Amino acid sequence: MRARLLPLVVVAILLAYLRPWSHASLLDFGAFYCGARTVAAGADPSRVEPLRSCETSLPLGAGRTHGVVVPAPLPLPALALLAPLARLPFLAANALWLALLLAAGVASLAALERLVPALSPGLVRALVLVPLWAVPLELGQPSMIAVAGIAWAALAVRAGRDRSAAALVLVAAIQPQLALGALGSLVLSRPRARVVIALGLGSAAGAWLALAGPARMAAYVAVTLPAQARAEYGAYTQYAPTFALAALGVSAGIGLALGTLVTLAGIACGIALGLRISERTADRAFLVAVPAASAVIATAYVHAHQLAAALPAALLLAQRTRGSGARRFAPLVLLAVPWLVAARHPALYAPLVALAGFALARAFGLPARPAVTCGAVAVALVALATLGPTAGLGHGDVLPATLPGAASAQASWAAYLRAADPIPNPWALALKLPTWLGLALLVRQALNAAELPVALWWRSRSTRTRDDRTTVHANVARSER
């Protein structure tokens, strides 16, 4: 299959599964739509009402689950940007949002291919299309917009267009946690970006104050965000290290406190690593890409659709890493398939994973027949992922929490998650291990690229071990002769 046809086939599979022409298919868009309508009406989107009434009125398939309130935890300025869509009938808004996400996906792919010109377009597409397109599109999440902003910002700062890079990272701030480290990196390292960032953040703060006032603005940071993190603590959809803490029985208070410290340390380390690698490689794209990747590695809150923010850094590091293909591309291959999500929706992911496996094998130079075998093995792995104890991986049918309208939307969501997934699922933990291993290998690549003393020591130790092993084998061979 030609590389340029791969995105078209992926889109065809997604549309055939989602069927946006027949029903509302994007699960989380219903919450964003109702959140935007709530903001436009001057109400508080962090409360059960009027979110519950709006979500209950949506067509089936729009994310509504027996009246449970699905929160819309985006910042108020981001919800306000969706107000034009909220004025449309829901099915029309759903279709337009899908078209916008597809456009963002095309823009992301174009930027990623330009970011790593030494890698073939076919290889890049085979590695990124499933995590970049399938997972966000299934949910209707704006992470595709954030990744497009991050990837194009990396290109802009590489070309010396610092102001453009700052504006693009501000676009990525539609998901703030993905852009925070990149913004800090640009403020510290690119003086010309500071004015744009100050104007952008100041405008957003002014709009927020105008929409909600200082009390609700402060409540979002002090109350809504912690409540959202607490509601999702231990939820099977979480890829943050806090999921492992919950599985070990660590309480939410202690786990989230540790997660907050990890998040702050991750932002600082991501900025420092990005600066160091940029200096060592003379490639300023790392100033944006590495802090964005750290946002999904060291954090207290991250979902599968946000993991695509690590792709720009993973591609840049694969291009720079020396050695075998396995050493260079192992992080990307492990990140290429979100096995937990694939286990939940095998009808969608089996053909996508088969296509990615085939295209990846062809991109590495394998003939057609072995490449078909690779695709078949990928499908078999998806089937294997569905055979585990998947109770709790879809929430299931749960009666709605009877909360008053003034209650927190996150309280309703937390009650739903606790009723559906009372104990962290061991199979969910197992299915996340390949992704976590990919992120760990990505960290190792970043440390090697930064040429930190610990990385240099580990590299020299590994080299000595390989040399010693080779010497032993040679001596044995000589003695046998």
Secondary structure, 3 states (H helix, E strand, C coil): CCHHHHHHHHHHHHHHHHCCCCCCCCCCHHHHHHHHHHHHCCCCCCEHHHHHHHHHCCCCCCCCECCECCCCCCCHHHHHHCHHHHCCCHHHHHHHHHHHHHHHHHHHHHHHHHHCCCCCHHHHHHHHHHHHHHHHHHHCCCHHHHHHHHHHHHHHHHCCCHHHHHHHHHHHCCCHHHHHHHHHHHHHHCHHHHHHHHHHHHHHHHHHHHHHHHHHHHHHHHHHHHHHHHHHCCCCCCCCHHHHHHHCCCCHHHHHHHHHHHHHHHHHHHHHHHHHHHHHHCCCCHHHHHHHHHHHHCCCCCCHHHHHHHHHHHHHHHHHCCCCHHHHHHHHHHHCCCHHHHHHCHHHHHHHHHHHHHHHHHHCCCCHHHHHHHHHHHHHHHHHHHCCCCCCCCCCCCCCCCCCCCCEHHHHHHHHHHHHCCCCCHHHHHHHHHHHHHHHHHHHHHHHHHCCHHHHHHHHHHHHHHHHHHHHHHHHHHHHC
